[in-house]
Each structure stands twice: as structure tokens, then as C-alpha cells.
Amino acid sequence: MKVDDCYQLGYIIKPHGLKGEVLAFLDVDFPEDYENLESVLLLRQNELVPFFVEACSIQPPQKARLRLEDIESREQAEELSGSEVYLPLSNLPDLTGDQFYYHEVIGFSLLDQSEIVGLIENVISTGRQDLFTVRTTSDKEVLIPITEEVIKKIDRDKKQVIAELPAGLVDVFS
């Protein structure tokens, strides 16, 4: 399996205890949805390595204590620290309405009301504000904030994201 076929669930923070458990950060809105994990993929030396999950305990707000098969000592757990944790895209629940996954709207048209602004090329996560990078019809790159105030509707059938952009936002990038 390739990284492109997966989504990043989070990363291993550090060992937990002396018997090989690890503490993982879960970069998701609802960590409790992942309490019954059967397996995970860890990115190790640029390759995804599968691990069966023997036990998972959610530690609010966004952490999980994991016991992974064949990891039986603190030293083995320490070697996993910093590893990114992935799951196959097929594990993602289907979203409806105006909810969307970032990877799902790459290549969608961005419209301001009904006027085409351009194509969504990427998503930038800055920690404070996530942004769409949009290639405009005049071949300029524009950054669009991903907020409820700006993003109004997702039309999956037409592959469109309908936004209500602040006046002059696109002109700033011209």
C-alpha cells in the first residue's frame, strides 16, 4: 500500500510504560471513532509497515494508548516514536452534505457565488488556519481560508466548492 492510498491518522508521541505500549496523537475530530482499530500503518524509513493493534484506549482530548503486536518492550516502543500513523482511505466514513475531506476536493472548481474562481490544487494546514490553494482562471495562485463563513456548499456531483469570498480577496493576489 502507498501513502497516496492512505490518510494520516496521527503520529506516535512516545512510549507509554515499560511493556511496549505507545502514546499516539490522533489528528481527527472524533478520536473515539478509532477505539476499535484492528491495525495501523506506520511510516518507517519511507515505507508503510502494518501493525496489528492488540489494544487501544482513547486518552482525551486527542490521544490513544496503543498496544501493537510484537512490540513488547519500552526500547521497541521508543523506536516507533515520531512515526506517522496511517489508515487506508477506504476506512474513512462517507461524509454527506457540506462536510468534506480535504483530499476529496482537490481538483474541484471553486466558485464565488456562481462565478468560477479556479481549481483547488492543494490544502495548506498552518495550525491556525487551513487554506485552499486555488489556481485561478487567469493562472494566478490564490489562498482561500477554509472556514464556515467562507465555504458555503459542496457539490460532489458537479465537483464544485461554492464559497462566499470576502470582497477583493482574489484581487489581492493579482
TISEPA-293421 format. One record per residue: x, y, z of N, C-alpha, C in turn. Coordinates in steps of 0.2 Angstrom, whole numbers, padded with zeros to 4 digits, always signed. Each point is the difference from the previous one (the first is absolute). Layout:
! residues N
XYZXYZXYZ/...
//
This chain:
! residues 174
+0004-0006+0000-0004+0006+0000+0004+0006+0000/-0002+0005-0004+0004+0007+0000-0003+0005+0004/+0004+0005+0002-0002+0005+0004-0006+0004-0003/+0000+0000-0007-0005+0004-0004-0007-0004+0001/+0000-0006+0002-0006-0004+0001-0003+0000+0007/+0004+0005+0004-0002+0000+0007-0001+0007+0003/-0002+0001+0006-0001+0006+0003+0004+0000+0007/+0003+0005+0002+0004+0000+0006-0005+0001+0006/+0000-0005+0004-0004+0000+0006+0003+0004+0006/+0007+0000+0000+0003+0004+0005+0008-0002+0000/+0003-0001+0006+0007-0002+0001+0001-0002+0007/+0005-0004+0000+0002-0003+0007+0004+0005+0003/-0002+0002+0006+0003+0005+0005+0006-0003+0003/-0001-0006+0004+0005-0002+0004-0003-0007+0003/+0005-0004+0003-0002-0006+0003-0004+0002+0006/-0004-0005+0002-0005+0001+0006+0001-0007+0005/+0004+0002+0005+0001-0006+0005+0006-0004-0002/+0001-0006+0002+0006-0004-0001-0001-0006-0004/-0006-0001-0002-0002-0007-0004-0002+0001-0007/+0003+0006-0003-0001+0000-0007-0006+0004-0003/-0004+0003+0005-0005+0004-0003+0002+0007-0002/-0003+0003-0005+0001+0007-0002-0005+0005+0001/+0001+0006+0000-0005+0005+0001+0000+0003-0007/-0006+0001-0003+0000+0003-0007-0005+0006+0000/+0002+0005-0004-0004+0006-0001-0005-0002-0006/-0006+0001+0001-0005-0001-0005-0003+0007-0003/+0002+0001-0006-0001+0006-0003-0007+0000-0004/-0005-0001+0004-0007-0001-0002-0005+0003+0004/-0006+0002-0003-0005+0003+0004-0003-0004+0006/-0001-0007-0002-0003-0004+0005+0004-0006+0001/+0005+0001+0005+0005-0006+0002-0004-0006+0002/-0006+0000+0003-0003-0006+0002-0002-0004-0005/-0001+0002-0006-0002-0004-0006+0006-0005-0002/+0006+0001+0003+0005-0005-0001+0002-0004+0006/-0004-0001+0004+0001-0004+0006+0001-0008-0002/-0003-0002-0005+0000-0007-0002+0004-0001-0006/+0006+0003+0000+0004-0001-0006+0003-0007+0001/+0000-0003-0006+0003-0007-0001+0007+0000-0002/+0002+0005-0004+0007+0001-0002+0001+0007-0002/+0006+0002-0001+0003+0006-0002+0006-0001-0005/+0001+0005-0003+0006+0001-0004+0005+0005+0002/+0006-0002+0002+0005+0005+0002+0005+0002-0005/+0001+0006-0001+0005+0002-0005+0007-0001+0003/+0004-0005-0003+0007-0001+0003+0004+0000-0006/+0005+0004+0000+0005+0001-0005-0003+0000-0007/-0005+0005-0001-0004+0001-0006-0004-0006-0003/-0001-0005+0005-0005-0006-0002-0005+0000+0005/-0006-0002-0002-0005-0002+0005+0000-0007+0002/+0001-0001+0007+0000-0006+0003-0006-0001+0004/-0003-0006-0001-0007-0002+0003+0002-0002+0007/-0004+0002+0005+0000-0003+0007-0007-0002+0002/-0001-0006+0003-0007-0001+0003+0000+0003+0006/-0006+0003+0002-0001+0003+0006-0004-0005+0005/+0004-0001+0006-0003-0005+0004-0004+0004+0005/+0001+0006+0002-0004+0004+0004+0000+0007-0001/-0005+0004+0000+0000+0007-0001-0005+0003+0006/+0003+0005+0003-0004+0004+0005+0001+0007-0002/-0006+0003-0001+0000+0008-0001+0001+0003+0006/+0005+0005-0001+0002+0005+0006-0002+0007-0002/-0006+0002+0002-0002+0007-0002+0006+0005+0001/+0000+0006-0004-0004+0001-0005+0001-0003-0007/+0007-0001-0002+0001-0003-0006+0006-0005+0000/+0000-0004+0005+0005-0005+0000-0003-0007+0001/+0005-0005-0002-0002-0007+0001+0006-0004+0003/-0001-0004+0004+0005-0005+0003-0001-0006-0004/+0005-0002-0004+0000-0006-0004+0005-0006+0002/-0003-0006+0000+0004-0006+0000+0001-0003-0007/+0006+0000-0002+0000-0003-0007+0004-0007+0000/-0003-0004-0004+0003-0007+0000+0007+0000-0001/+0004-0004+0003+0007-0001+0000+0004+0006+0002/-0003+0005+0003+0004+0005+0004-0001-0001+0007/+0005-0003+0003+0000-0002+0007+0004+0003+0005/+0004+0005-0002+0004+0003+0005+0000+0008-0001/+0002+0003+0005+0001+0008-0001+0005+0002-0005/+0005-0004-0001+0005+0001-0005-0003+0000-0007/-0004-0006-0001-0003+0000-0007-0005+0005-0001/-0004+0002+0005-0005+0006+0000+0004+0006-0002/+0006+0001+0003+0004+0006-0001+0001+0001-0007/+0002-0005-0003+0002+0000-0007-0006+0002-0005/-0006+0000+0003-0006+0002-0004-0001+0007+0001/+0003+0003+0005-0002+0007+0001+0001+0005-0006/-0005+0004-0001+0001+0004-0006-0003-0002-0006/-0001-0007+0000-0003-0003-0007-0007+0003-0001/-0001+0001-0006-0007+0002-0002-0005-0006-0001/-0006+0001+0003-0005-0006+0000-0005+0001-0006/-0001-0005-0004-0004+0001-0006-0005-0006+0000/-0006+0002-0003-0005-0005-0002-0002+0000-0007/-0002-0005-0003-0003+0000-0007-0005+0005-0001/-0001+0004-0006-0005+0004-0001-0007-0003+0000/+0000-0007-0001-0006-0003+0000-0003-0001+0007/+0004+0002+0005-0003+0000+0007-0003+0006+0002/+0000+0005-0004-0003+0006+0001-0008-0001+0000/-0004+0003+0005-0007+0000-0001-0002+0005-0006/-0005-0002-0003-0003+0004-0005-0003+0007+0003/+0002+0005-0003-0003+0007+0003-0006+0002-0005/-0005+0003+0003-0005+0002-0004-0001+0008+0001/-0004+0003-0004-0002+0007+0001+0006+0004-0002/+0002+0005+0005+0005+0005-0002+0006-0002+0004/+0001-0006+0003+0006-0003+0003+0004-0003-0005/+0007+0001+0000+0004-0003-0005+0007-0001+0003/+0004-0005-0003+0007-0001+0001+0004+0004-0004/+0005+0003+0002+0004+0004-0004+0002-0003-0007/+0003-0006+0001+0002-0004-0006-0005-0001-0005/-0007+0000+0002-0005-0001-0004-0002+0006-0005/+0002+0006+0002-0002+0006-0004+0006+0002-0005/+0006-0003+0001+0005+0002-0005-0002-0001-0007/+0001+0005-0004-0003-0001-0007-0007+0003-0001/-0003+0001+0005-0007+0003+0000+0001+0008-0002/-0005+0002-0004-0001+0007-0001-0002+0004+0006/+0003+0006+0001-0002+0004+0005-0004+0006-0003/-0006+0001+0002-0005+0005-0002-0001+0005+0005/+0000+0007-0002-0002+0005+0005-0007+0002-0002/-0005-0003+0004-0007+0001-0002-0001-0005-0006/+0000+0003-0006-0001-0004-0006+0006+0001-0005/+0004+0004+0002+0006+0002-0005+0006-0005+0002/+0003-0003-0005+0005-0005+0001+0007+0005+0001/+0003-0002+0006+0006+0003+0002+0006-0004-0003/+0000-0007+0001+0005-0004-0003-0001-0007+0003/+0006-0004-0001+0000-0007+0003+0004+0000+0006/-0003-0004+0005+0004-0001+0006+0006-0005-0001/+0006+0002+0001+0006-0004-0001+0002-0003+0006/-0001+0003+0006+0004-0003+0006-0004+0003+0006/+0002-0003+0006-0002+0003+0006+0006+0001+0004/+0000+0006+0004+0006+0002+0004-0003+0000+0007/+0003-0004+0005-0002+0000+0007+0005+0004+0003/-0001+0006+0003+0005+0004+0003-0001-0001+0008/-0005-0004+0002+0000+0000+0008-0006+0004+0002/+0000+0006-0002-0005+0005+0002-0006+0001-0005/+0002+0000-0007-0005+0000-0005+0002-0004-0006/-0005-0004-0002+0002-0004-0006-0003+0004-0006/+0004-0001-0005-0001+0004-0007+0000-0005-0006/-0005+0002-0004+0000-0003-0007+0005+0004-0004/+0005-0004-0004+0003+0004-0005-0004-0001-0007/-0002+0005-0003-0004+0000-0006+0004+0003-0006/+0000-0004-0005+0003+0003-0006-0006+0003-0004/+0000+0007-0001-0005+0004-0003+0000-0001-0007/-0006+0002-0003-0001+0000-0007+0006+0004-0004/+0003+0005+0003+0005+0004-0003+0007-0003+0003/+0000-0006+0002+0006-0003+0002+0004+0003+0006/-0003+0003+0004+0003+0002+0006-0002-0005+0006/+0005+0000+0005-0002-0004+0006-0003+0004+0005/-0006-0002+0003-0003+0004+0005-0001-0005+0006/+0000+0003+0006-0001-0003+0006-0007+0001+0003/-0004-0005+0001-0007+0001+0002+0000-0003+0007/-0002+0004+0005-0001-0003+0007-0006-0005+0000/+0001-0006+0004-0005-0005+0000-0003+0001+0007/-0006+0004-0001-0004+0001+0006-0007+0000-0001/-0004-0001+0005-0008+0000-0002-0002+0006-0003/+0003+0006+0002-0002+0006-0003+0001+0001-0007/+0005-0004-0002+0002+0001-0007-0002-0006-0005/+0001-0006+0003-0003-0006-0004-0007-0001+0001/-0004+0000-0005-0007+0000+0001-0004-0007-0001/+0003-0003-0006-0003-0006-0002+0005-0004-0004/-0001-0007+0000+0004-0004-0004-0005-0004-0005/+0002+0000-0006-0004-0004-0005+0004-0005-0003/-0001-0006+0003+0005-0006-0002-0002-0002-0007/-0006+0001-0002-0002-0003-0007+0003+0005-0005/+0000+0006+0001+0003+0005-0005+0008+0002+0002/+0002-0003+0005+0007+0001+0002+0002+0007+0001/-0005+0003+0004+0001+0007+0002+0000+0002+0007/+0004+0005+0002-0001+0003+0007-0002+0007-0001/-0006+0001+0003-0003+0007-0001+0002+0004+0007/+0003+0006-0002+0002+0004+0006-0003+0007-0001/+0000+0003+0006-0002+0007+0000+0007+0004+0002/+0004+0002-0005+0006+0003+0002+0000+0007+0002/+0004+0002+0005+0000+0007+0001+0002+0005-0006/-0003+0006+0000+0001+0004-0006+0007+0002+0000/+0003-0001-0007+0006+0002-0001+0006-0006+0001/-0002-0005+0003+0005-0005+0002+0004-0003-0006/-0004-0002-0005+0004-0002-0006+0004+0005-0003/-0002+0006+0000+0004+0006-0003+0006+0001+0004/+0001-0002+0006+0006+0001+0004+0006-0004-0003/-0002-0005-0003+0005-0005-0003+0002+0002-0007/-0003+0005-0003+0001+0002-0007+0006+0004-0001/
//
